[in-house]
Amino acid sequence: MDYRAAAAAAYLGLGGTWALGLSSSAAQLQANATSLPKPLLAIGGVIPFTDTIFLWQSGVIAGVLILVSTTIAYLSAPSGARAVTAQHLGIDLDTREPAPATRKRPGEFLEFSPILTILIVALGLGWLVQEFATKNPILAISNLNTYNFTLLILGILLHRHPRSFLDAAARAVPATVGIIVQFPFYGGITGIMTGAIGVGGVSLATRLAELFTSLSTKESFPVVIGAYSAVLGFFIPSGGGKWILEAPYVLGAAVDLEVHLGWAVQVYNAAEALPNLINPFFMLMLIGVLGIKARDIVGFTAIQLVFHAPIVLFLLWALAGTLTYHPPVIP
């Protein structure tokens, strides 16, 4: 059996359909008035599960994706002499002692180059200088986020290249290294997206959301917003957190264009899952259990994305016409 293809298949629940079910953070938030920020509640109101994940249209998308995913997984799995087994990958299923990392492929150039280290440290130090220059130094360093960020930048600085830093972190906290290292960077990206910039103090995410929604019509809304949400999801891999970021503008546009509000949530859910197929962040748990690297399975999941993206966007557009707009229910 091809170990990579089996690992990719095991990931498809998270990479394909999870946001269409009860684990959807967006649907859970919108169904509970006490969970929503007051400004968001005033825009979209409470949207029950019957208008989101329990819609038959949502079930159609989930069913189609399960069928397509299973078919692609079967057809794309190498067999016979072409299958790459765990033994071929050098994986001992009884032990988890990693071999010293060496550069073997052209794609690993940045891992063993100081370029990323220099850029990251420069950006981090720039922010730290601003933080300490504009605040009392004692108060600044007492902020837990600033404290942790300072240690992270210092650790990266003391290693010549990213691979060295990651290997050191893996030896220290092998079970959680991926989360510990990646979360601060995703948090930084979120900060860049949501922080006030430019004239009027409007965030970059707001500018992007307003741009996409201004280009939408009632008919094109599912495709435009779905594409936007999928792209943003690659940079901010957080179902609930990203919904709080997008919802004011997505639901606001849905109200203005008279698009079914529950379907607007499902447009987000279906599209938000797409980047998970190639985003290594959500693969961390699986690859840690199986003892492989994200690059071993991302080729298989990228094939899934090639087929999923047009199918999801088409179904979001086609099924939107079967739903009728109802004004928001605001308690």
N, C-alpha and C positions, 0 to 999 in steps of 0.2 A: 504494500500500500504506500502511495506517495504521502509522506508525512506532512509536507507543506500544504498539499491540497486538503488533507483531512483537517489540519489546523484552521485553514481558511474557511472551510465549511462549518466548523464549530463556532466560528465568529459571526456567522450570518444573522443569527437572531438579534445581536446587538447592532450589527451594521445595516440591517434591512428593515425590520418591522417593529422594534421595541417601542418607538415613540407613538405607535398607533394603538397601543394598549394601555392598561391601567398604570403602567410605569411612566406615562407621559407627564412630565412636570408641568408643562403648559396647561394641559387639560385639568390636572389636579388643582392648579392655582386658580384657574378661571371658574371652577365649580364651587369654590369656597370663598365667600365674601370676606371672611376674616383673614384670609391668606393674601389678599390683594392690597397693594398700596392704594390709598384713597384716590389719587389722580387717575390710576388705571381703572379702578372700579367705576369712576364717573364716566369713562369713555366707553368701555365695552360691557359693563355690568357683569352679572353672574351668568355664566354659560354652563348649563348642566351637561353631564356625560351623554344624555340622550341627543344633544346637539353636536357632540364631538366624536368621541371614540366609539359610541354605540350607534352611530349612523350606519345604515347599510352601505352607503357609499364608501365609508372608511373600511368596512369589512371587505369590500370588493378589492380595494387597493392592497390590503394585507394578503388576501388570498392570491391575487395575481403575483405579488412579490415572492410569496412562498413557493409558488409553482415555478416562476422564472429562476429564482435563486437555486432551487434544487436541480433544475435541468442544467443550468450553467455549471454548477459544481460537478455534476456527473460528467458532462461533456468536456470540461476543461482539465479534469484530473488525469495526469499521465499514468499509463498502466504498463505492465510488463517490464521490459528492460529499461523503459524510459522513466519509471517510477523512482523517485528519490526517497529512500527510506531514512529512518532516524539514524541508522548506522552510517549511511552515506554522508549524512550531515555531521557526523562525529558526535552525536548526542548519545550519551550513556543514560539510559532511562533509570538507572539505579543510583546515579550520583549526580551532583550539580556543581562540581568544581570547574569553574570556567578556565579555559586556557588563556595565557597572556595574549592580549589583543595586538595584532599586527595589521598593517595596511596590505590588503590583498586585491582590492578592486578600485577602479578609477573613481567610483562614486564615493569612496571613503576619503577622498582628498581633504575635504574640509574638517573631517574628524581629527586628522593628524597635522593640520595646518594651524599656525597661530593667528590666522586672519580673523576667524570668528571670536577668538579670545580677545584680541585687541579691540574689535568693534563692540563686543558686549561690555567689556570693562570700561571703555571710553564712555558709552552711554550711561552705564551704572554710576561711574564716578561723577559724571556731569549732573545727574539727578541728586546724588548725595551732597555735592558742593552747594547746589541750590537749596536743598533741604536744611542744611546746617547754617547757611548764610541768612536765611529768611526766618529762622526760628531759634529759640534759645537752645544751644547745643545739648544741654541736659534733658530738656523736654523732647528734643528730636530723637536722641538715642534711646530714650525710655519707651518710645513707641515700638511695640513688638515687631511690627512689619518692617520698620526701618532697621531695627537691630538684626533681624534675620537676613534682610537684604544686604546689609553691610558684610555680614559673614559670607554670604553667597558670592558676592563680587570679589571679596578677598580670597576665597578658596579658588575661584576661577583664575584670578591673577597669578596665584602661586603655581599654577600648572601651565606648561608650555602650550598645550593644545587641548581641545575639548575631550578627546579620547582619554587622556591621562586623568583629567578631572572626574570623568564618569566612572573610570575603573576604580579610582580611589573611593568614590562615593559608594560604588557597588560593594566594595570590600567592607565598608563600614556599616551600611544598612542594606544588605542584599534584597530583603523582601519588599522594601518600599522605595528604592532609589528612584524609580521612574516617576513616581508621584512627587517625591520631595524636590526633584530637580525641575520637572516640567511645570508644576503648578505656579511657581513664581513667574515664569516666562509668560504663561497664559494670562496670569493676573496682570502682568505689565501690558500685554496686548489689549486686554479689556480696558485698562486705565487709559491707554492711548485712544481707544475707540470712544470711550464715554466721557473723557475729560473735556471741559469747556475750552474751546479754541476760537480764535478769530473774532470778527466783529459780532457783537451781541452775545458772546460767550456760549455759542452753540457747539455741541460736540460733533466729532467726525461721524459717529454712528447716526446722529440725527440728520446730518447733511445727506448721508448716503440713503437713509430710509426715505427722506423727503424726496430725493431725486427719483428713486424707484417708484414711489407711490404717485408722484406727479406724472410719471410716464404711463401709468396704468389706466385702463378703462375697466368697466365692470366685467367685460369678457376676458381681458388679458390679465386681470389681477392675479389669478392663481399661478400663472406661468411667471410673471414678473417677480412677484413676492417670493415664490418658491425658489427661483434661481438666486435671488438676493440672499435668502435665508441660508441656502446651501453653501454659497460662497463664504458668507460671514461665519458659518459654523465651522469651517476649516480653521479659522483663526481663533474663535472663541468656542471651544468644545464644552458647552454647558447648556443642557436643555432648559432648565428652569431659569438660570441667571440670564441667559441670552434672550429668553422670552420677555423677561421684565424690561430688558433693553429695547427690544423691537416692538413689543405689544402696543405702546401708546401710538405709534405711527402706523403700524399695520392695521390695528383695529379702528383707528381714526379714519384711515383711508377706506376701510371696509364699510364704515357707517356712511361716509360721504358718497361712496359709489353704490351703496345698498347691496353689498355682498353678504351672504349668509355668514353671521359672526362665528358660529361653530365651525363652519368650513374654513374660515380664515385661520382658526386655530389648527385645524387638520392640515391645511396647506403648510403651515409652519412645521408641524410634527413630521409629515412625510418628507419634506425637503431637508429638514434639520438632520435627519438620519443619514442622508447621502454621504456627507464628508466623512462620517465614521468609518466608511469602507476603506479609506486610505489614510485616515488620521491615526498615527501610531499611538496617540494618547490613550484611546479606548481599547487598544490591543494589549496594554501592559499586563493586565491580569492573566490573559490567556497565554501570552508568550512566556510569562514567568513560570506558569505551571508546566508548559510543554518544553521549556528549555531551548527555545529557538529565538530568532531575531525577527523584528517586524518585516525586514526586507525579504525574509523567506516566504512570507504569505501575501505580501501586498500586491504582488503580480497577479495572483488569483483573485483577490478582492477588487483590484482595479478593473479586471474584466467584468466583474459584477456591476461596478459603478457605470461602466460604459453602457450597459444595457438598462440598469435601473433608472438612470437619470432621465432619458427620454420617455420611458414608460411612466414614471411617476409624474412628470410634468404634464404629459398628455392626459393621464387619468384625472389629475387635479383640475385641468381645464374642462374636460368633457363632463365630469360628474358635477361640476359647479352649476351647470345649467339645469340640473334636476332639483335644485334647492331654492327655496323662497326666502327672501330677506324678512327678518322680523326685527323691530327696534330693540335696542339693548334693554335688559331688565335690570333696573338699578334699585336695590332695596333701600 
